[in-house]
């Protein structure tokens, strides 16, 4: 079994509990969770030469699609799955120097808009850094890195090839197509996408999503960072403002990308939209983009080629409860890893990696992967759910606390560092 130290997750442990139930693996995605899962199994004797990923090659572009907050803890899951060091993963992502991407400290504040559309930032406070860590942890460890999602996918796909994962670079569109790619007689079909697999029988057909997360994000340069004096080059910033009875929230992180060499930060503004099927998606995203640019201006940042780097999203929320797979004979990897609100806690890459790793370890032990994933992700889901509750159920109280005592408002989120959910167990 691969080893991961820390307090953030409950992972499968011990020797085999039962024979491995499958003789091969076929995955319909090369996303972060799917590729972590595939790499871990491909390195095991039971599945050498028997793990297939069917997906189009990773298409890298400057556009920021999906998450860009790479918690340092996430890298531990990828490294353990691929049998390499954290430094090897970072080197595959960034090259030899990833210092520009590092966030060492996180600030929080309320963002006050005026009638002219300008934002002022008051009472900023540090709510998480690398100092005053637990006595069994090393101080001044990076909390996170900023990375384009497709750049991370490209790096992990490259590492997975070295682990022995076979790639079929045409997407398989049905259960029968996936089953035909299996190099064994008793394969596990793995769904690494949010959508169900065509032709697979339903075990539980979920209701259509009601609520969504709207978001807008882009890359930034930092020409006036020192002059603004709010954050430094290796600080992140979390801000919020109250709008229309709920909370809009932003994060800015140091960022490094070979396709955008002058970008030094990325930023995202997001909002939980109730009854989103009736919402005006374009209006929501336009408002969020405006708020993003206004806060960036206050921080001393400037958009970097927004026509190329800006991405928008309108992503459905899934249930918070423990989840099983929706379809017979299919492991619903993406759905279980992503249960809850995507985007809002900056933990999507971490949850994907942890979910994939936990599922792979369970399979090697002859245990149920769904149960292992739900156990491993419990604390992460709780942290995510608490933030969603504060944004949607207590917006006035949340706004008041962040406006007046931001250190108190973010104290709970800051404790995630002590559970190894940011820097990791170092």
C-alpha positions in Angstrom: 0.0 0.0 0.0 1.2 3.5 -0.7 1.7 5.7 2.4 0.2 9.1 3.1 0.7 10.7 6.5 -1.6 13.2 8.0 -4.9 13.9 9.7 -7.0 15.0 6.8 -8.4 11.7 5.6 -9.3 8.2 6.7 -7.7 5.9 4.1 -7.9 2.1 3.6 -5.2 0.4 5.6 -3.9 -3.1 6.4 -3.5 -6.3 4.3 -5.9 -7.7 1.7 -9.4 -8.3 3.1 -10.6 -10.3 0.1 -9.3 -11.2 -3.3 -9.2 -8.3 -5.8 -12.6 -8.3 -7.5 -11.4 -7.2 -11.0 -8.8 -8.3 -13.5 -8.6 -5.0 -15.4 -9.7 -1.3 -15.3 -11.2 1.0 -18.0 -11.6 4.7 -17.3 -13.5 7.1 -19.5 -11.6 10.2 -18.4 -8.0 11.6 -18.1 -9.0 14.2 -15.5 -7.3 14.7 -12.2 -9.1 12.2 -10.1 -9.4 9.6 -12.9 -5.7 9.7 -13.7 -4.7 9.6 -10.1 -6.8 6.4 -9.7 -5.4 4.9 -12.9 -1.8 5.6 -12.1 -2.1 4.0 -8.6 -3.6 0.8 -9.9 -1.2 0.6 -12.9 1.7 0.4 -10.6 0.4 -2.6 -8.7 1.3 -6.1 -9.7 -2.4 -7.0 -10.0 -3.1 -4.5 -12.7 0.2 -4.0 -14.6 -0.6 -3.6 -18.2 -4.3 -3.8 -17.5 -5.3 -0.2 -16.9 -6.8 1.7 -19.9 -7.8 5.3 -20.1 -10.1 6.3 -23.0 -10.2 10.0 -23.6 -9.1 12.7 -26.0 -5.6 13.9 -25.3 -5.3 16.8 -22.9 -5.8 20.1 -24.8 -3.9 22.8 -23.2 -4.8 26.5 -23.7 -4.4 29.7 -21.8 -8.1 29.7 -20.8 -8.7 29.0 -17.1 -11.2 26.2 -17.1 -12.0 24.4 -13.9 -10.1 25.1 -10.7 -6.6 26.6 -10.4 -6.0 26.4 -6.7 -3.6 23.5 -6.1 -3.4 22.9 -2.4 0.0 21.6 -1.5 -1.7 18.7 0.1 -3.1 17.6 -3.2 0.4 17.0 -4.5 0.9 14.3 -1.9 -2.0 12.2 -3.3 -0.6 12.5 -6.9 2.9 11.7 -5.7 1.8 8.6 -3.7 -0.3 7.4 -6.6 2.5 7.7 -9.1 5.2 6.5 -6.8 7.3 9.7 -7.0 8.1 12.6 -4.7 6.2 15.8 -4.3 9.2 17.6 -6.0 8.9 15.3 -9.0 5.2 16.2 -9.5 5.9 19.9 -9.2 8.8 19.6 -11.6 6.5 17.9 -14.2 4.0 20.7 -13.7 6.2 23.8 -13.6 9.8 22.8 -14.6 12.7 23.3 -12.3 11.4 26.5 -10.6 7.8 26.8 -9.1 8.5 29.6 -6.6 6.3 32.1 -8.4 3.3 29.9 -7.9 3.7 29.5 -4.2 1.2 31.0 -1.6 2.7 31.2 1.9 0.0 33.2 3.6 -3.7 33.9 3.2 -5.5 37.2 3.9 -9.3 37.8 4.2 -11.3 40.9 4.1 -14.7 42.4 3.1 -14.9 44.1 -0.3 -16.8 47.4 -0.1 -18.2 48.6 -3.5 -19.0 52.3 -3.9 -21.5 54.0 -6.3 -18.8 54.4 -9.0 -18.0 50.7 -9.0 -14.7 51.0 -7.2 -13.9 48.5 -4.4 -12.1 49.3 -1.1 -10.7 46.6 1.0 -10.9 47.1 4.8 -9.7 45.3 7.9 -7.7 42.7 6.0 -6.3 40.0 8.3 -4.1 37.0 8.0 -6.2 33.9 8.7 -3.7 31.2 7.6 0.1 31.0 7.2 3.0 28.7 7.7 3.9 30.0 11.2 2.7 28.7 14.6 2.0 25.2 13.2 1.5 22.1 15.3 4.7 21.0 17.1 5.0 17.9 14.9 4.8 19.9 11.7 7.5 21.9 9.9 6.9 25.7 9.8 7.0 27.8 6.6 5.8 25.2 4.2 3.9 26.3 1.1 0.1 26.3 1.5 -0.8 26.1 -2.2 0.3 26.7 -5.7 -1.6 28.4 -8.6 -1.8 26.3 -11.7 -4.0 26.1 -14.8 -6.1 23.0 -14.6 -5.2 21.7 -18.0 -1.5 22.1 -17.2 -1.8 19.9 -14.2 -3.8 17.4 -16.2 -1.1 17.3 -18.8 1.6 16.7 -16.2 -0.3 13.9 -14.4 -1.1 12.2 -17.7 2.6 12.2 -18.5 3.4 10.6 -15.1 0.6 8.1 -15.6 2.2 6.9 -18.8 5.4 6.2 -16.9 3.3 4.2 -14.4 2.1 1.9 -17.2 -1.3 3.3 -17.9 -2.4 2.6 -21.5 -4.2 5.4 -23.4 -6.8 5.1 -26.1 -7.0 8.7 -27.4 -10.6 8.5 -28.7 -13.4 8.8 -26.2 -15.5 5.7 -25.7 -19.2 6.9 -25.7 -21.0 3.9 -24.2 -20.7 1.1 -21.7 -20.2 -1.4 -24.5 -17.4 0.6 -26.0 -15.6 0.8 -22.7 -16.1 -2.9 -22.0 -14.6 -3.7 -25.4 -11.4 -1.9 -24.5 -10.8 -4.0 -21.4 -7.7 -6.2 -21.5 -9.3 -8.7 -19.1 -12.5 -10.7 -18.7 -13.8 -9.1 -15.5 -13.1 -5.4 -15.8 -14.2 -2.5 -13.6 -15.7 0.3 -15.7 -14.9 3.7 -14.1 -16.8 6.9 -14.8 -14.5 9.8 -14.4 -17.0 12.4 -15.7 -20.1 13.9 -14.1 -22.4 12.6 -16.8 -23.8 9.0 -16.7 -22.5 6.4 -19.1 -24.7 5.5 -22.1 -26.0 2.0 -22.0 -25.3 1.3 -18.3 -28.3 0.3 -16.2 -29.4 2.7 -13.5 -28.9 1.7 -9.9 -30.2 5.1 -8.7 -31.3 7.8 -11.1 -30.7 11.1 -9.5 -33.0 14.1 -9.6 -32.1 17.0 -11.9 -29.9 19.6 -10.1 -31.6 22.6 -8.6 -28.8 24.8 -7.4 -25.6 25.8 -9.2 -22.3 27.6 -8.7 -21.7 30.5 -11.1 -18.1 31.7 -11.5 -15.8 33.8 -13.6 -12.0 33.7 -13.5 -8.9 35.0 -15.3 -5.2 35.5 -15.1 -3.6 38.7 -13.9 -0.3 40.6 -13.9 0.7 42.6 -10.8 2.0 46.0 -11.9 0.7 47.9 -8.8 0.9 45.2 -6.2 3.5 46.9 -4.0 1.8 50.3 -4.4 -1.6 48.9 -3.4 0.0 47.4 -0.3 -2.7 44.8 0.5 -1.0 41.5 -0.4 2.5 40.5 -1.4 3.7 38.3 -4.3 3.3 35.1 -2.3 0.1 35.9 -0.5 -3.4 34.8 -1.4 -6.5 36.9 -0.8 -10.1 35.8 0.1 -12.8 38.5 -0.1 -16.5 38.6 -0.1 -19.4 41.0 -0.6 -23.1 40.7 -0.1 -25.4 40.9 -3.1 -29.0 40.1 -3.7 -29.5 38.2 -0.4 -26.5 36.0 -0.6 -22.7 36.2 -0.7 -20.3 36.6 -3.7 -16.8 35.4 -2.8 -13.5 35.7 -4.5 -10.0 34.2 -4.1 -6.7 35.4 -5.7 -3.6 33.2 -5.7 -0.1 33.4 -7.0 0.0 31.7 -10.4 2.6 30.4 -12.8 1.9 29.2 -16.4 4.2 28.6 -19.3 1.5 29.7 -21.7 1.0 33.0 -19.8 4.5 33.9 -18.8 3.8 37.4 -17.5 0.8 36.3 -15.4 1.6 36.3 -11.6 -1.9 35.8 -10.1 -5.2 34.3 -11.0 -8.5 35.3 -9.5 -12.0 33.9 -9.4 -15.4 35.3 -8.2 -18.2 32.8 -7.5 -21.7 32.6 -6.2 -24.2 29.8 -5.2 -27.3 30.3 -7.4 -30.5 28.9 -6.0 -33.0 27.4 -8.5 -30.3 28.0 -11.1 -32.3 26.5 -14.0 -34.3 29.7 -14.1 -31.3 32.0 -13.6 -29.9 34.4 -16.2 -26.5 32.7 -16.5 -24.9 35.4 -18.7 -26.0 38.1 -16.3 -24.6 36.3 -13.3 -21.3 35.7 -15.0 -21.1 39.3 -16.3 -21.6 40.6 -12.7 -19.0 38.3 -11.3 -16.5 39.3 -14.0 -17.1 43.0 -13.1 -16.6 42.3 -9.4 -13.4 40.3 -10.2 -11.9 43.1 -12.1 -12.8 45.7 -9.4 -11.2 43.7 -6.6 -8.2 43.0 -8.8 -7.8 46.8 -9.3 -7.9 47.3 -5.6 -5.2 44.7 -5.1 -2.9 46.3 -7.7 -3.5 43.6 -10.4 -4.4 44.0 -14.1 -6.1 41.4 -16.4 -3.7 39.4 -18.5 -5.2 38.9 -22.0 -8.8 38.3 -20.7 -10.0 37.3 -24.1 -7.7 34.3 -23.9 -7.4 33.5 -20.2 -10.9 34.2 -18.9 -13.2 31.3 -18.2 -16.8 31.1 -16.9 -18.8 28.3 -15.3 -22.3 27.4 -14.2 -21.8 24.1 -12.4 -24.5 22.0 -10.8 -24.4 21.1 -7.1 -24.7 17.5 -6.1 -26.0 16.0 -2.9 -23.9 16.4 0.3 -24.7 12.9 1.7 -22.6 9.8 1.2 -23.0 8.7 -2.4 -22.9 5.4 -4.2 -22.5 4.8 -7.9 -25.5 5.6 -10.0 -25.2 2.8 -12.5 -24.7 -1.0 -12.4 -21.2 -2.2 -13.0 -19.8 1.4 -12.9 -17.6 3.1 -10.3 -18.9 6.8 -10.3 -15.6 8.3 -9.4 -16.2 11.9 -10.4 -19.6 12.2 -8.8 -18.5 10.7 -5.4 -15.3 12.8 -5.2 -17.2 16.0 -6.1 -20.2 15.7 -3.9 -21.4 19.1 -2.7 -20.5 22.5 -4.0 -17.6 22.6 -6.5 -15.4 25.6 -6.7 -16.2 27.4 -3.5 -13.6 26.0 -1.1 -10.6 25.7 -3.5 -10.5 22.0 -2.8 -11.6 20.4 -6.1 -8.1 19.2 -7.1 -7.5 17.9 -3.6 -10.8 16.0 -3.4 -10.4 14.6 -6.9 -6.9 13.3 -6.1 -7.9 11.9 -2.7 -11.1 10.3 -4.0 -9.2 8.6 -6.8 -6.4 7.4 -4.4 -8.8 6.1 -1.8 -10.8 4.2 -4.4 -7.6 2.6 -5.8 -6.4 1.5 -2.4 -9.7 0.0 -1.6 -9.8 -2.1 -4.8 -6.3 -3.4 -4.0 -7.6 -4.5 -0.6 -10.6 -6.2 -2.0 -12.9 -3.6 -0.4 -15.7 -1.4 -1.7 -14.3 1.7 -3.3 -17.4 3.8 -2.8 -17.3 3.3 1.0 -13.6 4.1 1.1 -14.1 7.3 -0.9 -16.9 8.5 1.4 -14.9 7.8 4.5 -11.8 9.6 3.1 -13.7 12.7 1.9 -15.8 13.3 5.0 -13.8 16.1 6.6 -13.3 17.8 3.2 -17.0 17.7 2.5 -17.8 19.1 6.0 -15.4 22.1 5.4 -17.0 22.7 2.0 -20.5 22.5 3.4 -19.8 24.9 6.2 -18.6 27.5 3.8 -21.7 27.0 1.5 -24.0 27.3 4.6 -22.3 30.6 5.6 -22.7 32.0 2.1 -26.4 31.0 1.5 -28.1 30.6 4.9 -26.3 33.3 7.0 -25.3 35.9 4.4 -26.0 38.9 6.7 -24.1 37.5 9.7 -21.3 36.3 7.5 -20.9 39.7 5.9 -21.0 41.5 9.2 -18.4 39.2 10.7 -16.0 39.5 7.7 -16.6 43.3 7.7 -15.9 43.8 11.4 -13.8 40.8 12.7 -12.5 38.9 9.7 -10.1 36.9 11.8 -13.0 35.5 13.8 -15.1 34.9 10.6 -12.3 32.8 9.0 -11.1 31.1 12.1 -12.8 27.8 11.3 -11.5 27.7 7.7 -8.0 28.5 9.0 -8.1 25.4 11.2 -8.1 23.3 8.0 -4.3 23.8 8.0 -4.0 21.9 11.3 -5.8 19.0 9.8 -3.1 18.8 7.0 -5.6 20.0 4.4 -3.3 22.7 3.0 0.4 22.3 3.5 0.2 18.6 4.2 1.8 16.5 6.9 5.3 18.2 6.8 
